[in-house]
Amino acid sequence: MSYYQTINPATGQVEEEFETLHDEAIEPVLATADAAYRAWRARPLAERSAIVSRAAAICRERTEELAAVLTAEMGKPIVQARGEVGIWAAIFDYFADNAEKFLADEDLEIMGGGEAWVRTEPIGVLLGIMPWNFPYYQAARFIAPNLVLGNAIVLKHARNCPRSALAIAQVMTDAGVPEGVYTNVFATNEQVATILADPRIQGVSLTGSERAGSAVGEIAGRHMKKYVLELGGSDPFIVVDPVDMAAAAQAAAIGRMHNAGQVCTASKRFIVLDAVYDDFVSQFVKAIDVYQPGDPTAESTNLGPLSTAAAVDELEEQLGEAVRAGATVLVEGGRVEGEGSYFRPSVLTDVTPGMRAYSEELFGPVAVVYRVADLDEAVALANTSPYGLAVSLFGQDEETLRAAAEDLDFGMVWINGISRSAPDLPFGGVKRSGVGRELSRYGMYEFANKKLVRIPR
């Protein structure tokens, strides 16, 4: 069996297998990338930006073709797949359009005589390790800023989305990215470790599980490599006293069910003040009921299959363990028998410490609702998680919510809105949700040399 396979999660059928990188190919890949980097960084910024902008245009021209790959390979409903192609293009355009501003020399106000400034320069060849849940978007937020900056990229994608990986590589080639500046590799975990340890690799970015992040961070630290890790989340959705409870509940359902709940920043823990608890739960259950598993190729489908049969097994185990330990089922969902990796939405309450559903990330359409006395208790409960990615706050008094945002140990806080990604907003978390930032100007600087130049007088 090949390490890289396209298995359609709607049918469970293996559609295509791909050959894994041979060990002897690692050296040529790295040598080519290193040489290509040196030529790429020497090209004018305007030329690098133009190529990245051309890639964005190609994405838009191929929207239907690229979206169909996502639907067939990881079960993303076709409407959502088109949206992912769109944000890929938007990220590429954003960094191409803002490169000159972001990379301009920064004059420093200094105490001594003379002048000093900081230059932002590339650092070399980077390794990207990408996940399956947003194969284009999450790769784009690593690729775009670094190509514009002048770095070169060796990218290892998830083993269950090889067609997506090849589609990205083809766009890069057709846009005019030189050979070696962007290289897709179907590498094993052992080969990734070898590549990361090589002195020609200057940094690594991983989006994935906490376990994978720990392994990559350990290797990167041992070999003195810069790393960015975007890992899991168990994001709270705190309901205080919304003006429109039905709208808040609908936002909660979208935040939980988008991409079949397979989103790091998905709302997963719904923490509701006692005064509005019954109203919210009633509205939330109605909003969840709209999401029913269906054929991801159909325009009307809003909930496709999970990515793999293994994902269904894991979620079913977490859900079952909570119920056996005393959790209450508000919406009874679970595995859909038959072909494909379908899972009906579920909603739990009375989840307590010691249950896996209390401390682990539920990566699928399962929501957990908590009742609390007041906002202070809500913030305290939110902060008990080992994760700290994103949090949403819904209520009428914006100043109260602003104050609560200061006390929340998360990388991103949304007030009266659900967590969404945009090219101009920094993305990242704290605690076990990862290290570093992507997108916006902050993402441009993660793999950059901030070089001081000083002329005394």
N, C-alpha and C positions, 0 to 999 in steps of 0.2 A: 504493500500500500504506500502511495506517495505521501510525503509529509504535507504537501500543499494540494488541497482539493477544493473544487467548487461542489458543494452539496446543497441543492436547493432545499431550504428549510420548509417550503410549502408542501413538498412532496417527499422529502427524505431521500431523494435519489442523487447518487453521485453523477454529476454531469461532465466533469473534466478533471484530470489529474495533471500535475506539473512536476517536472524534474527538479529535485533539490540541487542547490549549488554544490559542486564538487570541491573538496578541500583544496585541490591544486589550483582552483580558480580564484581563491582569495587573494593571493599575491598580485596577479595581474589586475584585479579589480582595484586594489588599493594603490598600486603604482600608477594606473591610469587616472584615478581620481586625484591623486596628489599632483601629478603633472598638470591636469586640467584646471585644478584650483589656481595654480600659479598664473596661468594664462587668463583665467576668468577674472580674478581680482584686479588684473592690470587693465581690463577693458573699461572704458568710460562708464560711469554710473548710468548715464542716459541710455547706453546700449543695453546694459543689464535690465534696466527698468522696462525698456521697450519689449524685450523678449518676454518678461513676466506678464506685461500687459497683453501681448499677443496670445499667451497661453489662456488668459481670461476670456478673450474673444473666442478662442477655439472651444472652450468649455460651453459657452452659450450656444455656439453653432451646433454642438453635438449633444444638447441637453437630453433629447429623447434616448439617444443611444447610450449615453453614460448613465442615465437614470435606470434604464432597463437592466444594466449590469447589477446595480445595487439591489433591485427587486428580486432578481433571480438568485443572487449570491447570498444575501443575508436577510431577505424577506421584508425589506422596507417597502411600505405601501407606495405606489408609484407617485402619488401626489407629493409625499414627503421626500421621495428620492429626487424629484425635480427641484425641490427646495434646497436639498443638499448640494446639488450641482450649482445652483444659484449662489449659495454662500461661498462655495469654492471660488467662483469667479470674482465675487465681491472682495474676498480677502486678497486675491492676487492684484486686483485693480487698486485696492487701498494702499498696499505697500509700493506698488509701482508709482502711484500718483504722489505719495508722500515721501519718497526716498530722499529727494534732495533736501527737504526740510529736516528730516530725521538725522541725516548723516552730515549735516553742515558742521564745520568746525565751531566749537564753543569757546569764545573768549572768556578768560577767567579774570576776576578782580583780585589782584594779588597785593600782598603787603609790601614787597620789595620793589625795586625799580625794574624797568624793562617790561616785557610782556610774556604771557603764557596762554596756551590754549590746549584744548583736548580734541583730538581727532578720533573718530569712530571708524575702526578698521576691522576687516574679517580676521578670523583666527585659523582657518584651514578647512580640512575635511571633517564633516560631522556625520555621525551615525544616527539615523532615525528609526525608532521601533514603534510601529503604529498598530492600533487596535482595529477591530472589525465593526464596531457599532456605528461609526461614522467614517467609513473608509476614505472618503474624499476630504471632508471638512477638517478632520483632525490631522491629516497629512498636510493639507494646504496651510494651516496656521504655523507649521514648522517650515515648510518648503519656501513659501513666498518671502518672508523677511530675510531668510538666509541667502537665497539666490540674489536678491537685490543687494544685500550687503556685500556679497562677493565670496561667500563660503561655497564649498562643494558638498554634495550630499550623497551618502550611501544609505538607501532606505530598505529596511526589512519590514514588510507588511505582515499582518496576521495570516496564519496559514489557511484560514477558511475564506479568505477573500483575494485569491490570486488574480482573478480577472480584473478586479478593481485596481490592484497594484499595476497590472499591465496597462490598463486604460490610462492611469496617471502618467506612466512612463511614456506612453505614446503621445500624449498631449505635450509633454516636455520636449520630446524629439521634434514634433511637428511645429512647435513654437520657435525652434532654433536653439534650444539649450544644447551646448556642445557635449559630445561624448565624454563621459567621465565627470562632468559637472553634476549630473544627476544619474544615479545608477540604482536600479532596482535589483535586489538580490533575494532569492528564495532560500534563505539560510536557516539552518537549525539553531537551536539555543546554544549548542556547543560552538558552532561557527561564529555566532554573535559574540560570544565571550572572547574568541580569538581576535576578531576584528576590533573589538573595543580596546583590547590590550595593546594593539599595534600603535607605535609612536606617531604614525601619520594621522591617526584619528585624534582630533583635538577636543571633541565633546560629544555628548549623546543626549538625545531627547526621547523619552519614553512616555507614551500614554497607554495605561493598562492597569493591571491588578496591583494591589499592594505587594503581593508576593514577588511579582516580576520587578516592580520598582526597587524592592529591597535588594534583589540579586544584582540588578544593573548598577544601582548606587554603590554597592560594595565593590564591584569590579572597577567602576569609574574612580572611586576614591583611592583604591589601591594603586591605580596607575596615574593618579593626578589629572583626571579629566573633568572638565566642567560638565555638569548634568542638570537637566530640567526633567522633573517627574510630575506627570499629571495622573493621579491615581484615583481611588474610589471616593465616593461621597454617600452620606446618609442625610440628605438635606432636609432641614425643617421647613415647614410651611406654617407660620404662626398666625392664627386667626384671633384678632382682638375684638373688633366691633365694626366690620365693614358696613359701608353705607348700603351696598347692594349685596346681600348674602348670596343670592342666586348667581350673580356674576363672579363673586369670590369662589364659590364652589365649582363653577365651570372652569375658572382659571386653575383651581387645584386639580381638577380631573385632567386638564390638558397637561399640566406640569408633571403628573404622574404617568399618563398613558402615552405620551408622544414617543415614537420609535419603540412601541411595545414596552415602555418603561425601561429600556436599555440605554439609559443616559446617566452619566456620572452626576450631572447637576439636576437630575429629575427630583421633584419634590417627593420625598419618601416618608417622612414623619410629619403627620398633621397634628399640631399642638394647638388645642382650642380652649379658649377661656370658658369657664363654667357657664357664664351668663348667656353665651351664644351657642353652646355646645350642641344642644338638641336641634336647633335651627340649622346649623351648619351640616351636621351629620345627615339630616333629612335631605337637604339640597345636594350634598355630595354624593349620596347613594344614587339619586336621580341622574346626576351628571355622569357618574361612572357607568350607568346602565346603557348609555349611548354607545359605549365602546364594546363591540363584539368582534371576535376574530373572523377574518374573512380573507378572500383571495387577494394577495397584495398587488396583483396586476389590475384589479378593478378600481376605477376612479372613485368609487364610493367608500372603499375600505379605509377605516381609520385605525385598525389594529391588526397588524400582520402577525406572522408567527415569530417565536423567538429564534435566535440565530442558529441554534443547534439543539439536537435532542439532549445533549448533556446539560445545556442551560435549563431545559424543562425539568430534568431530574433534580438539579440543584435547588431550583426554586420550590419544587414540590416538597423536597425534603425540609427546607427551611419553614415552609408554611405548615406542614404536617407536625413538625416538632413543636411549633408555637401552640397549635390547637391542642395537642396532647398534653401540653404543660399548663393549659387553662385559659388560653386566649379565646376571646369571643369572636365569632364570625358574623360580621354584618352583611357582607356580600360573599356568597359562596361561589368561588370560581375553581380554577385548577386546570389540570391537564385535559386537553380535548383528545379523546381516543380516536385513533385512525391515523391516516397519513399526515406527515408534517409535524412541526414543533409548535403547535398552537397551545395557548394558555389563556383561559378566561380570567378576567379581572377578579381580584379578591380584595376585601377590606376587613381588617382586624382591629379589635380594641382589646383592652386588658392585657396588653403585652408588657411584661415585667422584666427587670434585670435577671439575667440567667438564661433567658430564652435567646436563641440565635437571632431571632427577628428584632430583638432590642438593640443589639450591638453590631450586627453584620449588615452589609449593604444588600438589599433585596433588588436584584438586577432583573426586573420584569414587572408586570402589571399587578403588583401587590402593594396596598397602602396600609399604613398603621396609624390609627387615630388615638390621640391621648387627650384626656381632660385635665385641665389645670385650674387653679383658683384665680390666678392673676398673671399679669405680664412678667413680673419678677420670676415667678415659678416657671413660666414658659421659657424665658431666657436661660434659666438654670438648667432646665431639662434639655434644651437645644444644645447647650455646651457640654453635656455629659458624653456626647459622641466622641469617639477617637478620631472622627473625620471632621474636616473644617473647610468644605468647599464653598457652597452657596446656601443662602437662606432667604426666604420671602416673608415679609411682614404685611398683614392686611388690617387696616383700621382707619378710623376717621380722623384722628388727631395726628397730623404729620410730625409735629414737634415731639410728641411722645414716642413715635416710631423712630425718629432720628436719634433720640437719646438711647433707645433700646439697641439701635444698630451699633452704637459705640461699645456695648457690653457683649456683643456676640463675637465669638472666636471663630470667624470665618473669613475666607478670602474675598467673598463677594456678598453683598447684601442688597436685596431688592425690596423697595417699599411700594406697596400696592401694585405689584407686578411679579410675574414669575421669571425665573432665571432664563435669560436668553443670551445668545452669543452674537456679537457684532464685531467687525474688524477693528473698530476704534475703541473698544472697551477691553481693558486688561483682564485676562482669564487665568485663574489659578487659585490654589487653596493653601491652608496651613495644616499643622498636625499631620495625620496620616493621609491627608489628601494630596500631599506632594510638596514639591520644591520648585520655585521659579514662577515666571509668568510668560504667557503667550499672548499674541495679538497686541494691538496698539503700539505705541512707540516703545513700551516696556519690553514687548516681545522681540523687537528689533535689536535690543541691546544685550540679550542673554548670552549670545555667542559672539560678542564683539570685544575687541581690544580697545579700551578707552585710553588712548595713548596721550600722555602729557608731552607737550613741546614747550620748552622754556628758554627765553632769551634774556639773560640778565643785562642790566645797563649800569 
